[in-house]
């Protein structure tokens, strides 16, 4: 009686996406991903995702920092030019 199921769920795919994204972000920033070993699986990565999103809000995406096309970026002139 084998209790492990060989079925892939939406939750498995989402967890894989989140974990991969967080690990790749940590690798780029040369940091360590730290998550709790307790609690519900759906809640374990929330704090790490909040920290990643905050970092992106502060510093932006490295891949798009130099991207300034007219479709993605609006430039406005003020009194100083």
Secondary structure, 3 states (H helix, E strand, C coil): CCCCCCCCCHHHHHHHHHHHHHHHHHHHHCCCCCCCCCCCHHHCCHHHHHHHHHHHHHHCCHHHCCCCCCCCCCCCCCCCC
